[in-house]
Amino acid sequence: MALITYLTTVKFGYGEIDAIGADLAGLGVAKPLIIADKGIVAAGLVAKVQALAPALASAPVFDGTPTNPTEEAVEAALELYRRHGCDGLVAIGGGSPIDLAKGVALLATHEGSLETYAAILGGIPKVTAAVAPVIAVPTTSGTGSEVGRAALITLKDGRKLGFISPHLIPRLAICDPELTLGLPAWLTAATGMDAVTHCIETYLSPRENPPAEAIALDGLKRAVGFIERAVKDGSDREARKEMMMAALQGGLTFQKGLGAVHALSHPLGGLKEISLHHGTLNAVLLPAVLRFNAAEAEAKYAEIRKVLGLAPDTDLADWIAGLVARLGMPGSLSAMGLPRGVIPAIAEAATKDHSSATNPRAATAADYAAMLEASFG
């Protein structure tokens, strides 16, 4: 038997953000805390959303979200939440502000340290329905965190851990492509490849969930069909809408679990000596992981080729590498500035990451080290 659950309320389309005041009232949130980052604030997106509702106009704003959310940032935002007597959160931005908001929503209503609730440390059943309500307002098209049950947060000791529970799924996702029209080309590419990777990895996961697989394939077709248009012309409204839907679909399929790409990109994103963008990491790592998994997923690879309109003998890894190159993204870990010396530690950490368990082929630390070496170029 397969237990299949979907998922939360999503408002999707141009102009959907305009009713956020009524949405807050519907969730009983009178004093929200806004979670964003400095780039989102500088782009004017926070001010744009604040102008739509009195409760948001007077709301405190935490804009200290780092590229990869940290325990320290969660604690700082939590202090602001408590000081202002907040009763809910509005996360505006990409996956980092949304994941950070999930961390605050958890600790605002649960005792103990963040580590207590980490998935690999037995924390999943400790997360209850008491989690504070979150409205997620994505401004990129890639992460899927707006409908995801997980938050990835780097603890003070450097471990980047997953916090997973259906109670961490935002109560409402407002997916308005209007908010993505100003996204720079490089970030459009990086977040778009994040969505591509989500759809591929969840589809390849061995867990049984046919509805999720159908969503993943449809999301992959949309992402691959529109990512180059969105990168070339950021004002292409159709491309922006399709990319936002692809990202949403990637998030809806997280129920199946991810795979080796994310098992590697999670600890890489937790490195303190260098800041690495998650979507870019996924794009760089995906070809090596596809080569590693090929023998265990021949039928699914054939289905991916069919959905994307590729010839039956197309090498998927090479094709993805070509797409990454056409998007103008880095083609290797060395191009991203990663030092080779981290390989042993990252390979070992990948074996302990929660995403490793749902890779279609079991991977050892030696296997992960080989995938990293292959990705250095």
Residue frames relative to the residue before (quaternion, step in Angstrom):
aa qw qx qy qz dx dy dz
M 1.0000 0.0000 0.0000 0.0000 0.00 0.00 0.00
A 0.1869 -0.7619 0.6091 0.1163 3.59 -1.05 0.76
L 0.2655 -0.7465 0.5907 0.1528 3.57 -0.90 0.99
I 0.0296 -0.8253 0.5618 -0.0485 3.58 -0.47 1.19
T 0.0101 0.8148 -0.5765 0.0605 3.57 -0.66 1.13
Y 0.0741 0.7653 -0.6368 0.0584 3.61 -0.91 0.95
L 0.7741 -0.5886 -0.0751 -0.2206 1.90 -1.17 2.20
T 0.7345 -0.3181 0.2420 0.5485 3.64 0.41 -1.14
T 0.5982 -0.5533 0.4290 0.3898 3.57 -1.32 -0.09
V 0.0597 -0.7947 0.6041 -0.0037 3.57 -0.87 0.99
K 0.1288 -0.7402 0.6546 0.0837 3.54 -0.98 0.93
F 0.0182 -0.8394 0.5391 -0.0663 3.55 -0.46 1.22
G 0.6336 0.5426 -0.4139 0.3644 3.56 -0.97 0.90
Y 0.6522 -0.5036 0.3933 0.4079 3.53 -1.28 0.35
G 0.8147 0.2600 -0.2136 0.4722 3.56 -0.94 0.98
E 0.4704 0.7034 -0.4398 0.3009 3.61 1.21 -0.13
I 0.5921 0.5911 -0.3708 0.4032 3.60 1.12 -0.53
D 0.5573 0.6635 -0.3823 0.3209 3.60 1.12 -0.60
A 0.7266 0.4264 -0.2398 0.4824 3.61 1.11 -0.58
I 0.2939 0.8023 -0.4898 0.1735 3.60 1.18 0.34
G 0.5677 0.5908 -0.3879 0.4221 3.60 1.12 -0.50
A 0.6762 0.4664 -0.2785 0.4977 3.55 0.93 -0.91
D 0.6192 0.5481 -0.3452 0.4438 3.58 1.07 -0.68
L 0.6322 0.5209 -0.3271 0.4712 3.58 1.00 -0.80
A 0.6596 0.5097 -0.3037 0.4615 3.55 0.91 -0.93
G 0.6452 0.5418 -0.3173 0.4354 3.56 1.01 -0.80
L 0.7065 0.4150 -0.2528 0.5146 3.56 1.16 -0.58
G 0.4933 -0.6820 0.4147 0.3458 3.58 1.29 -0.01
V 0.4641 0.6660 -0.4536 0.3679 3.58 1.18 0.52
A 0.1040 -0.8191 0.5639 0.0171 3.58 -0.55 1.21
K 0.7869 0.2037 -0.0882 0.5758 3.58 1.16 -0.66
P 0.0073 -0.8420 0.5393 -0.0110 3.60 0.29 1.18
L 0.2809 -0.6712 0.6480 0.2251 3.49 -1.37 0.38
I 0.2776 -0.7484 0.5800 0.1625 3.58 -0.89 0.95
I 0.1322 -0.7655 0.6267 0.0606 3.56 -0.91 0.99
A 0.1440 0.7738 -0.6010 0.1389 3.57 -0.79 1.04
D 0.3400 -0.6794 0.5614 0.3280 3.55 -1.17 -0.58
K 0.7078 -0.4917 0.2926 0.4142 3.55 -1.23 0.32
G 0.6205 0.5480 -0.3453 0.4422 3.59 1.08 -0.63
I 0.6521 0.5043 -0.3077 0.4751 3.57 1.00 -0.84
V 0.6355 0.5115 -0.3270 0.4769 3.58 1.03 -0.77
A 0.6772 0.5020 -0.2951 0.4497 3.59 0.88 -0.95
A 0.6584 0.5117 -0.3043 0.4604 3.58 1.12 -0.64
G 0.5157 -0.6788 0.3893 0.3489 3.58 1.29 -0.09
L 0.4627 0.7160 -0.4343 0.2911 3.58 1.24 0.02
V 0.6237 0.5248 -0.3480 0.4632 3.59 1.06 -0.67
A 0.6555 0.5036 -0.3098 0.4699 3.58 0.92 -0.88
K 0.6258 0.5458 -0.3367 0.4440 3.58 1.03 -0.78
V 0.6878 0.4598 -0.2792 0.4873 3.58 0.94 -0.87
Q 0.6323 0.5493 -0.3360 0.4307 3.59 0.98 -0.81
A 0.6464 0.5489 -0.3155 0.4259 3.57 1.08 -0.73
L 0.6308 0.5866 -0.3189 0.3953 3.57 1.24 -0.32
A 0.8082 0.1140 -0.0488 0.5757 3.61 1.20 -0.28
P 0.5407 -0.6353 0.4409 0.3311 3.62 -0.93 0.82
A 0.6383 0.5377 -0.3386 0.4345 3.60 0.97 -0.79
L 0.6856 0.4584 -0.2794 0.4917 3.58 1.13 -0.62
A 0.5933 0.5871 -0.3611 0.4159 3.57 1.09 -0.70
S 0.7578 0.3532 -0.1858 0.5162 3.58 1.06 -0.75
A 0.4817 0.7078 -0.4119 0.3121 3.57 1.28 -0.03
P 0.4837 -0.6242 0.5136 0.3355 3.60 -1.10 0.60
V 0.2254 -0.7726 0.5840 0.1062 3.55 -1.15 0.69
F 0.1394 -0.7453 0.6458 0.0898 3.55 -0.91 0.96
D 0.0313 -0.8338 0.5505 -0.0288 3.56 -0.47 1.22
G 0.5007 0.6876 -0.3990 0.3425 3.57 1.26 0.34
T 0.2951 0.7657 -0.5202 0.2365 3.59 1.13 0.54
P 0.2966 -0.7528 0.5540 0.1958 3.63 -0.72 0.99
T 0.7214 -0.4329 0.3110 0.4422 3.58 -1.30 0.22
N 0.7478 0.1295 -0.0865 0.6454 3.55 1.11 -0.77
P 0.4457 -0.7391 0.4245 0.2736 3.62 -0.38 1.20
T 0.1764 -0.7976 0.5737 0.0599 3.55 -1.01 0.86
E 0.6361 -0.5199 0.4152 0.3909 3.53 -1.31 0.40
E 0.6233 0.5475 -0.3419 0.4413 3.58 1.01 -0.77
A 0.6664 0.4936 -0.3030 0.4695 3.59 0.98 -0.84
V 0.6043 0.5447 -0.3513 0.4635 3.59 1.05 -0.73
E 0.6822 0.4925 -0.2914 0.4551 3.57 0.87 -0.94
A 0.6428 0.5180 -0.3242 0.4619 3.59 1.01 -0.77
A 0.6711 0.4777 -0.2936 0.4850 3.59 0.97 -0.85
L 0.6193 0.5467 -0.3386 0.4504 3.58 1.07 -0.72
E 0.6238 0.5337 -0.3377 0.4605 3.58 1.02 -0.76
L 0.6486 0.5041 -0.3071 0.4806 3.60 1.01 -0.81
Y 0.6178 0.5561 -0.3237 0.4521 3.57 1.03 -0.86
R 0.7169 0.4451 -0.2536 0.4729 3.57 0.84 -1.00
R 0.6352 0.5519 -0.3378 0.4216 3.58 0.96 -0.83
H 0.7520 0.3735 -0.2028 0.5039 3.58 1.04 -0.79
G 0.4550 -0.7140 0.4374 0.3031 3.60 1.24 0.14
C 0.2054 0.8207 -0.5082 0.1612 3.57 1.03 0.79
D 0.2074 -0.7881 0.5705 0.1025 3.54 -1.23 0.54
G 0.7898 0.0797 -0.0813 0.6027 3.58 1.22 0.41
L 0.3121 -0.7577 0.5497 0.1625 3.55 -1.30 0.21
V 0.1444 -0.7261 0.6624 0.1148 3.52 -1.29 0.58
A 0.1393 -0.7988 0.5837 0.0425 3.56 -0.54 1.21
I 0.0589 -0.8013 0.5949 -0.0227 3.55 -0.67 1.17
G 0.6344 0.5256 -0.3797 0.4208 3.58 -0.60 1.08
G 0.7113 -0.4028 0.3374 0.4668 3.51 -1.19 -0.62
G 0.8126 -0.2805 0.1898 0.4743 3.54 -1.22 -0.44
S 0.6186 0.5785 -0.3584 0.3927 3.59 1.02 -0.68
P 0.6928 0.4326 -0.3046 0.4900 3.67 0.74 -0.84
I 0.6462 0.5154 -0.3378 0.4502 3.60 0.98 -0.74
D 0.6628 0.4845 -0.3122 0.4780 3.60 0.92 -0.82
L 0.6282 0.5302 -0.3368 0.4592 3.58 1.00 -0.78
A 0.6411 0.5236 -0.3204 0.4606 3.58 0.97 -0.85
K 0.6227 0.5301 -0.3419 0.4629 3.59 1.02 -0.72
G 0.6422 0.5241 -0.3202 0.4586 3.58 1.00 -0.81
V 0.6567 0.4937 -0.3045 0.4819 3.58 0.99 -0.85
A 0.6478 0.5286 -0.3156 0.4487 3.59 0.93 -0.90
L 0.6429 0.5188 -0.3094 0.4710 3.57 1.13 -0.69
L 0.7503 0.4122 -0.2348 0.4604 3.59 0.68 -1.08
A 0.5747 0.5876 -0.3831 0.4215 3.60 1.18 -0.40
T 0.7901 0.3039 -0.1187 0.5189 3.56 1.19 -0.55
H 0.7268 0.3724 -0.2161 0.5352 3.60 1.29 -0.04
E 0.4724 -0.6793 0.4901 0.2741 3.58 -1.05 0.79
G 0.7480 0.4506 -0.2950 0.3879 3.53 -1.30 0.36
S 0.6546 -0.5189 0.3925 0.3850 3.52 -1.38 0.05
L 0.6818 -0.4866 0.3587 0.4120 3.55 -1.28 0.33
E 0.6144 0.5860 -0.3436 0.4012 3.57 0.97 -0.87
T 0.5534 0.6420 -0.3763 0.3741 3.59 1.11 -0.67
Y 0.7735 0.3832 -0.1591 0.4791 3.57 1.08 -0.81
A 0.3858 0.7318 -0.4797 0.2925 3.60 1.25 0.21
A 0.5605 -0.6517 0.3981 0.3204 3.57 -0.89 0.96
I 0.7241 0.4486 -0.2676 0.4504 3.60 0.78 -0.96
L 0.6830 0.4448 -0.2809 0.5067 3.58 1.29 -0.18
G 0.6414 -0.5732 0.3101 0.4049 3.55 1.21 0.49
G 0.4381 0.7561 -0.4077 0.2650 3.56 1.22 0.35
I 0.4646 0.7229 -0.4373 0.2653 3.60 1.17 -0.39
P 0.7393 0.4101 -0.2733 0.4588 3.67 0.69 -0.90
K 0.5894 0.5909 -0.3669 0.4109 3.60 1.23 -0.21
V 0.6050 0.5374 -0.3555 0.4677 3.60 1.25 -0.30
T 0.1242 -0.8283 0.5458 0.0247 3.57 -0.63 1.14
A 0.6964 -0.4725 0.3558 0.4064 3.54 -1.38 0.08
A 0.5044 0.6652 -0.4180 0.3582 3.60 1.26 -0.05
V 0.3902 0.7348 -0.4761 0.2849 3.63 1.25 -0.20
A 0.5039 -0.6653 0.4613 0.3009 3.58 -0.88 0.97
P 0.5460 -0.6421 0.4192 0.3374 3.62 -1.02 0.73
V 0.1219 -0.7758 0.6179 0.0392 3.54 -1.07 0.89
I 0.1451 -0.7170 0.6721 0.1144 3.54 -1.11 0.80
A 0.1782 -0.7938 0.5761 0.0792 3.58 -0.69 1.08
V 0.0681 -0.7830 0.6182 -0.0090 3.54 -0.86 1.09
P 0.1480 -0.8301 0.5305 0.0873 3.61 0.10 1.22
T 0.1614 -0.7828 0.5956 0.0804 3.55 -1.07 0.81
T 0.6678 0.3492 -0.3015 0.5841 3.55 1.34 0.30
S 0.3240 -0.7280 0.5643 0.2159 3.57 -1.26 0.17
G 0.5424 0.6224 -0.4155 0.3818 3.53 0.07 1.28
T 0.7354 0.5027 -0.2746 0.3621 3.53 0.60 -1.16
G 0.2372 -0.7833 0.5387 0.1998 3.62 0.86 -0.88
S 0.4210 0.7378 -0.4510 0.2739 3.59 1.26 -0.04
E 0.5536 0.6312 -0.3887 0.3795 3.58 1.19 -0.46
V 0.7694 0.2184 -0.1589 0.5789 3.61 1.21 -0.36
G 0.5029 0.6757 -0.4047 0.3561 3.58 1.27 0.20
R 0.4383 -0.7080 0.5000 0.2378 3.53 -1.17 0.65
A 0.6847 0.4799 -0.2678 0.4788 3.58 1.29 -0.02
A 0.1168 -0.7184 0.6746 0.1232 3.49 -1.38 0.40
L 0.2124 -0.7621 0.6002 0.1178 3.58 -0.97 0.89
I 0.0735 0.8122 -0.5651 0.1251 3.56 -0.48 1.22
T 0.3514 -0.7328 0.5492 0.1943 3.56 -0.96 0.93
L 0.3387 -0.7548 0.5303 0.1852 3.56 -0.70 1.11
K 0.7051 -0.4838 0.3154 0.4115 3.56 -1.28 0.29
D 0.6843 0.4743 -0.2899 0.4720 3.59 1.15 -0.52
G 0.6428 -0.5712 0.3044 0.4098 3.60 1.29 0.20
R 0.5412 0.6084 -0.4172 0.4036 3.61 1.21 -0.13
K 0.2095 -0.7471 0.6170 0.1315 3.58 -0.88 0.95
L 0.0104 -0.8465 0.5279 -0.0681 3.54 -0.27 1.31
G 0.4228 -0.6896 0.5337 0.2467 3.51 -1.29 0.50
F 0.1546 -0.7454 0.6444 0.0719 3.53 -1.07 0.88
I 0.0065 -0.8595 0.5007 -0.1029 3.54 -0.25 1.32
S 0.3226 0.7090 -0.5865 0.2217 3.53 -0.89 0.99
P 0.5317 -0.6004 0.4710 0.3674 3.61 -1.07 0.56
H 0.6072 0.5667 -0.3534 0.4303 3.60 1.18 -0.45
L 0.6354 0.5199 -0.3295 0.4662 3.61 1.26 -0.26
I 0.4769 0.6372 -0.4636 0.3894 3.60 1.22 -0.06
P 0.5062 -0.6501 0.4564 0.3359 3.64 -0.77 0.90
R 0.5403 -0.6355 0.4417 0.3302 3.57 -1.03 0.79
L 0.7925 0.0462 -0.0027 0.6081 3.57 1.15 -0.66
A 0.1259 -0.7490 0.6446 0.0878 3.55 -1.07 0.79
I 0.1233 -0.7692 0.6244 0.0574 3.56 -0.80 1.05
C 0.0523 -0.8229 0.5644 -0.0391 3.55 -0.23 1.34
D 0.0879 0.8037 -0.5724 0.1369 3.55 -0.02 1.34
P 0.3571 -0.7733 0.4780 0.2143 3.63 -0.30 1.19
E 0.4889 0.6653 -0.4282 0.3675 3.61 1.20 -0.38
L 0.6780 0.5174 -0.2848 0.4377 3.57 1.04 -0.80
T 0.6734 0.4842 -0.2993 0.4716 3.61 1.25 -0.17
L 0.4605 0.7344 -0.4297 0.2529 3.60 1.22 -0.23
G 0.7284 0.4179 -0.2526 0.4806 3.60 1.11 -0.52
L 0.3861 0.7497 -0.4689 0.2629 3.57 1.27 0.11
P 0.4763 -0.6834 0.4646 0.3004 3.64 -0.78 0.96
A 0.6515 -0.5504 0.3565 0.3814 3.57 -1.17 0.60
W 0.6719 0.5061 -0.3229 0.4337 3.61 0.86 -0.89
L 0.6807 0.4734 -0.2877 0.4793 3.57 1.03 -0.79
T 0.5754 0.5596 -0.3656 0.4712 3.57 1.17 -0.57
A 0.6698 0.4949 -0.2904 0.4713 3.56 0.96 -0.91
A 0.6948 0.4941 -0.2853 0.4378 3.57 0.81 -1.01
T 0.6983 0.4380 -0.2819 0.4909 3.59 0.88 -0.87
G 0.6127 0.5524 -0.3453 0.4474 3.58 1.09 -0.64
M 0.6699 0.4715 -0.2989 0.4894 3.58 1.00 -0.77
D 0.5398 0.5753 -0.3994 0.4669 3.57 1.22 -0.38
A 0.6621 0.4953 -0.2993 0.4761 3.59 0.93 -0.91
V 0.6198 0.5393 -0.3376 0.4595 3.60 0.97 -0.83
T 0.6825 0.4944 -0.2830 0.4579 3.55 0.88 -1.00
H 0.6231 0.5369 -0.3435 0.4533 3.59 0.97 -0.80
C 0.6828 0.4916 -0.2961 0.4521 3.57 0.84 -0.94
I 0.6702 0.4921 -0.3041 0.4649 3.59 0.94 -0.84
E 0.7138 0.4667 -0.2845 0.4378 3.59 0.75 -1.00
T 0.6641 0.4838 -0.3283 0.4660 3.59 0.92 -0.75
Y 0.6179 0.5370 -0.3469 0.4578 3.59 1.04 -0.70
L 0.7145 0.4593 -0.2528 0.4633 3.57 0.97 -0.87
S 0.4718 0.6771 -0.4465 0.3458 3.61 1.19 -0.33
P 0.4571 -0.7220 0.4482 0.2626 3.61 -0.89 0.86
R 0.4755 0.6645 -0.4600 0.3474 3.62 1.18 -0.11
E 0.4423 -0.7071 0.4926 0.2485 3.55 -1.07 0.77
N 0.3354 0.7009 -0.5719 0.2630 3.56 -0.62 1.17
P 0.1748 -0.8394 0.5063 0.0925 3.61 0.31 1.22
P 0.6273 0.5207 -0.3777 0.4389 3.68 0.90 -0.65
A 0.6511 0.5092 -0.3177 0.4645 3.58 0.98 -0.82
E 0.6433 0.5243 -0.3318 0.4486 3.59 0.99 -0.78
A 0.6386 0.5182 -0.3291 0.4641 3.58 1.01 -0.77
I 0.6436 0.5093 -0.3154 0.4764 3.58 1.01 -0.82
A 0.6448 0.5346 -0.3223 0.4412 3.58 0.95 -0.88
L 0.6758 0.4881 -0.3021 0.4623 3.58 0.88 -0.87
D 0.6508 0.4972 -0.3237 0.4738 3.58 0.98 -0.78
G 0.6468 0.5164 -0.3167 0.4634 3.59 1.00 -0.79
L 0.6366 0.5263 -0.3219 0.4628 3.57 1.02 -0.82
K 0.6468 0.5185 -0.3231 0.4564 3.59 0.93 -0.87
R 0.6590 0.4977 -0.3111 0.4703 3.60 0.95 -0.83
A 0.6749 0.5139 -0.3053 0.4328 3.58 0.83 -1.00
V 0.6971 0.4587 -0.2758 0.4771 3.56 0.82 -0.99
G 0.6680 0.5269 -0.3010 0.4307 3.58 1.06 -0.72
F 0.8123 0.2925 -0.1218 0.4897 3.58 1.08 -0.64
I 0.4905 0.6939 -0.4417 0.2879 3.62 1.15 -0.28
E 0.6726 0.4905 -0.3223 0.4507 3.61 0.90 -0.80
R 0.6169 0.5294 -0.3407 0.4723 3.59 1.08 -0.66
A 0.6717 0.5040 -0.3013 0.4517 3.58 0.91 -0.90
V 0.6534 0.4998 -0.3118 0.4755 3.58 1.04 -0.76
K 0.6763 0.5065 -0.2908 0.4488 3.57 0.95 -0.87
D 0.8026 0.0503 0.0179 0.5941 3.58 0.97 -0.89
G 0.2613 -0.8206 0.4937 0.1214 3.54 -0.11 1.31
S 0.6653 0.4921 -0.3086 0.4691 3.59 1.21 -0.27
D 0.4220 0.6929 -0.4663 0.3527 3.59 1.30 0.16
R 0.3020 -0.8174 0.4626 0.1632 3.57 -0.09 1.29
E 0.6360 0.5153 -0.3386 0.4641 3.58 1.00 -0.70
A 0.6641 0.5031 -0.3073 0.4598 3.57 0.90 -0.92
R 0.6469 0.5154 -0.3230 0.4600 3.59 0.96 -0.82
K 0.6563 0.5048 -0.3133 0.4651 3.58 0.95 -0.83
E 0.6780 0.4910 -0.2980 0.4588 3.59 0.88 -0.89
M 0.6468 0.5053 -0.3257 0.4693 3.59 1.02 -0.72
M 0.6402 0.5076 -0.3365 0.4683 3.59 1.01 -0.71
M 0.6377 0.5044 -0.3279 0.4811 3.60 1.03 -0.70
A 0.6374 0.5236 -0.3335 0.4565 3.61 0.96 -0.79
A 0.6485 0.5102 -0.3138 0.4697 3.57 0.99 -0.82
L 0.6305 0.5276 -0.3171 0.4728 3.56 1.01 -0.86
Q 0.6739 0.4932 -0.2999 0.4612 3.58 0.89 -0.90
G 0.6050 0.5442 -0.3551 0.4602 3.57 1.04 -0.70
G 0.6687 0.4971 -0.2925 0.4692 3.57 0.99 -0.83
L 0.6381 0.5393 -0.3263 0.4421 3.58 1.03 -0.75
T 0.6975 0.4719 -0.2727 0.4653 3.58 1.15 -0.51
F 0.3934 0.7363 -0.4751 0.2781 3.61 1.23 0.01
Q 0.5117 0.6649 -0.4140 0.3531 3.59 1.21 -0.45
K 0.6670 0.5022 -0.3030 0.4594 3.60 1.16 -0.54
G 0.5035 -0.6264 0.4464 0.3934 3.57 1.19 -0.37
L 0.4122 -0.6976 0.5330 0.2436 3.55 -1.25 0.44
G 0.4333 -0.7157 0.4882 0.2484 3.61 -1.02 -0.63
A 0.8457 -0.2410 0.1475 0.4528 3.52 -1.30 -0.44
V 0.5712 0.5782 -0.3977 0.4257 3.62 1.06 -0.61
H 0.7323 0.4141 -0.2379 0.4854 3.57 0.81 -0.98
A 0.5708 0.5702 -0.3884 0.4452 3.59 1.11 -0.52
L 0.6941 0.4371 -0.2580 0.5105 3.58 1.15 -0.64
S 0.7027 0.4844 -0.2933 0.4308 3.59 0.83 -0.93
H 0.5803 0.5849 -0.3882 0.4128 3.61 1.10 -0.50
P 0.7280 0.3843 -0.2762 0.4959 3.68 0.67 -0.90
L 0.5917 0.5509 -0.3773 0.4517 3.61 1.08 -0.55
G 0.6718 0.4973 -0.2920 0.4648 3.58 1.03 -0.77
G 0.6539 0.5190 -0.3103 0.4546 3.57 1.23 -0.35
L 0.4452 0.7006 -0.4572 0.3193 3.61 1.25 -0.10
K 0.3384 -0.7634 0.5166 0.1892 3.57 -0.88 0.92
E 0.6487 0.5501 -0.3285 0.4108 3.59 1.14 -0.54
I 0.7902 0.1000 -0.0672 0.6009 3.58 1.23 -0.28
S 0.3055 -0.7471 0.5628 0.1784 3.59 -0.99 0.84
L 0.0575 -0.8197 0.5688 -0.0344 3.56 -0.56 1.23
H 0.4073 -0.7218 0.5030 0.2451 3.57 -0.78 1.02
H 0.5267 -0.6875 0.4086 0.2879 3.55 -0.78 1.10
G 0.6898 0.4864 -0.2951 0.4477 3.60 0.80 -0.95
T 0.6420 0.5131 -0.3200 0.4713 3.57 1.03 -0.77
L 0.6142 0.5387 -0.3380 0.4673 3.57 1.01 -0.79
N 0.6631 0.5132 -0.3146 0.4449 3.57 0.86 -0.92
A 0.6463 0.5276 -0.3180 0.4503 3.57 0.98 -0.86
V 0.6831 0.4897 -0.2814 0.4630 3.57 0.97 -0.88
L 0.7172 0.4652 -0.2480 0.4556 3.58 0.98 -0.86
L 0.5568 0.6760 -0.3802 0.2974 3.58 1.07 -0.72
P 0.6635 0.5070 -0.3528 0.4221 3.68 0.76 -0.80
A 0.6674 0.4972 -0.3147 0.4565 3.62 0.89 -0.88
V 0.6565 0.5004 -0.3136 0.4693 3.58 1.00 -0.78
L 0.6225 0.5309 -0.3419 0.4623 3.60 1.02 -0.74
R 0.6433 0.5024 -0.3294 0.4746 3.60 0.97 -0.73
F 0.6502 0.5247 -0.3169 0.4489 3.59 0.97 -0.83
N 0.7491 0.4293 -0.2139 0.4568 3.59 0.94 -0.91
A 0.4361 0.7682 -0.4261 0.1953 3.59 1.21 -0.48
A 0.7035 0.4892 -0.2865 0.4286 3.59 0.80 -0.96
E 0.6990 0.4691 -0.2654 0.4700 3.60 1.17 -0.54
A 0.7876 0.3003 -0.1378 0.5201 3.60 1.19 -0.26
E 0.1305 0.8491 -0.5054 0.0809 3.59 1.05 0.69
A 0.6735 0.4991 -0.3081 0.4499 3.60 0.89 -0.90
K 0.6781 0.4770 -0.2957 0.4745 3.58 0.97 -0.81
Y 0.5990 0.5359 -0.3643 0.4705 3.61 1.06 -0.61
A 0.6405 0.5234 -0.3247 0.4587 3.57 0.99 -0.83
E 0.6535 0.5081 -0.3125 0.4660 3.59 1.01 -0.78
I 0.6178 0.5302 -0.3416 0.4695 3.59 1.03 -0.74
R 0.6427 0.5151 -0.3275 0.4629 3.59 0.91 -0.89
K 0.6529 0.5194 -0.3153 0.4523 3.57 0.94 -0.88
V 0.6696 0.5074 -0.2963 0.4543 3.60 0.87 -0.96
L 0.7315 0.4127 -0.2296 0.4919 3.59 1.02 -0.80
G 0.4754 -0.6976 0.4260 0.3253 3.59 1.26 0.00
L 0.4141 0.7112 -0.4656 0.3256 3.58 1.12 0.63
A 0.5952 -0.5528 0.4379 0.3852 3.56 -1.21 0.45
P 0.6221 -0.5910 0.3649 0.3613 3.60 -1.06 0.73
D 0.7314 0.4136 -0.2448 0.4838 3.59 1.09 -0.59
T 0.3602 0.7444 -0.4910 0.2741 3.61 1.23 0.26
D 0.3503 -0.6991 0.5836 0.2189 3.56 -0.99 0.88
L 0.3753 -0.7717 0.4629 0.2219 3.60 -0.31 1.23
A 0.6368 0.5363 -0.3336 0.4423 3.57 0.97 -0.83
D 0.6699 0.4810 -0.2974 0.4811 3.58 0.91 -0.89
W 0.6463 0.5290 -0.3261 0.4429 3.58 0.98 -0.81
I 0.6477 0.4981 -0.3150 0.4828 3.60 0.99 -0.82
A 0.6344 0.5240 -0.3343 0.4596 3.60 0.96 -0.81
G 0.6442 0.5166 -0.3139 0.4686 3.58 1.06 -0.73
L 0.6285 0.5240 -0.3287 0.4717 3.58 1.04 -0.77
V 0.6398 0.5226 -0.3182 0.4650 3.58 0.94 -0.90
A 0.6574 0.5052 -0.3070 0.4674 3.58 0.96 -0.84
R 0.6591 0.5065 -0.3161 0.4573 3.61 0.94 -0.84
L 0.6638 0.4984 -0.2997 0.4702 3.58 1.14 -0.58
G 0.4820 -0.6976 0.4162 0.3284 3.58 1.28 -0.08
M 0.4433 0.7024 -0.4450 0.3349 3.56 1.21 0.48
P 0.6268 -0.5025 0.4073 0.4345 3.60 -1.21 0.29
G 0.3140 -0.7851 0.5104 0.1570 3.55 -0.99 0.82
S 0.7851 0.2156 -0.1191 0.5683 3.57 1.26 0.00
L 0.6088 -0.5442 0.4280 0.3873 3.55 -1.29 0.32
S 0.6128 0.5432 -0.3595 0.4474 3.58 1.06 -0.64
A 0.6371 0.5202 -0.3265 0.4657 3.60 1.05 -0.70
M 0.6546 0.4870 -0.3063 0.4904 3.59 1.22 -0.44
G 0.5524 -0.6508 0.3697 0.3668 3.58 1.31 -0.08
L 0.4224 0.7176 -0.4676 0.2968 3.59 1.21 0.24
P 0.3649 -0.7235 0.5353 0.2385 3.63 -0.86 0.88
R 0.5412 -0.6597 0.4205 0.3086 3.57 -0.94 0.89
G 0.5774 0.6451 -0.3599 0.3477 3.55 1.14 -0.59
V 0.6311 0.5544 -0.3471 0.4169 3.60 1.17 -0.36
I 0.4281 0.7548 -0.4397 0.2317 3.59 1.23 -0.33
P 0.6899 0.4807 -0.3332 0.4265 3.68 0.64 -0.90
A 0.6840 0.4867 -0.2943 0.4568 3.60 0.88 -0.92
I 0.6640 0.4924 -0.3098 0.4698 3.59 0.96 -0.83
A 0.6343 0.5339 -0.3313 0.4503 3.59 0.97 -0.81
E 0.6632 0.4882 -0.3017 0.4804 3.58 0.96 -0.84
A 0.6520 0.5137 -0.3162 0.4594 3.60 0.96 -0.85
A 0.6152 0.5680 -0.3481 0.4216 3.59 1.04 -0.73
T 0.6333 0.5385 -0.3405 0.4393 3.60 1.01 -0.71
K 0.7088 0.4418 -0.2472 0.4912 3.59 1.19 -0.55
D 0.5160 0.6492 -0.4214 0.3671 3.60 1.26 -0.19
H 0.5717 -0.6323 0.4001 0.3368 3.58 -1.02 0.79
S 0.6287 0.5549 -0.3458 0.4209 3.62 1.13 -0.50
S 0.5476 0.6413 -0.3975 0.3618 3.58 1.17 -0.47
A 0.6363 0.5790 -0.3286 0.3898 3.57 1.04 -0.77
T 0.7520 0.3623 -0.2140 0.5074 3.61 1.13 -0.48
N 0.3658 0.6712 -0.5424 0.3486 3.56 1.11 0.58
P 0.5372 -0.6623 0.3995 0.3365 3.67 -0.86 0.79
R 0.7558 0.2318 -0.1585 0.5915 3.60 1.19 -0.40
A 0.4749 -0.6749 0.4821 0.2942 3.59 -0.79 1.00
A 0.1235 -0.8087 0.5743 0.0293 3.57 -0.92 0.94
T 0.2904 -0.7361 0.5905 0.1589 3.54 -1.00 0.91
A 0.6902 -0.4342 0.3540 0.4582 3.56 -1.28 0.05
A 0.6311 0.5266 -0.3296 0.4646 3.59 1.04 -0.74
D 0.6296 0.5222 -0.3316 0.4701 3.59 1.03 -0.76
Y 0.6696 0.4924 -0.3029 0.4662 3.58 0.90 -0.91
A 0.6237 0.5294 -0.3416 0.4627 3.59 1.02 -0.74
A 0.6491 0.5122 -0.3148 0.4661 3.59 1.01 -0.79
M 0.6379 0.5159 -0.3272 0.4690 3.59 1.02 -0.75
L 0.6390 0.5148 -0.3189 0.4743 3.57 1.04 -0.77
E 0.6404 0.5204 -0.3218 0.4642 3.58 0.94 -0.91
A 0.6677 0.5044 -0.3020 0.4567 3.58 0.94 -0.89
S 0.6881 0.4861 -0.2721 0.4650 3.59 1.16 -0.59
F 0.5395 0.6315 -0.4057 0.3816 3.59 1.25 -0.13
G 0.3548 -0.7748 0.4657 0.2385 3.58 1.19 -0.42
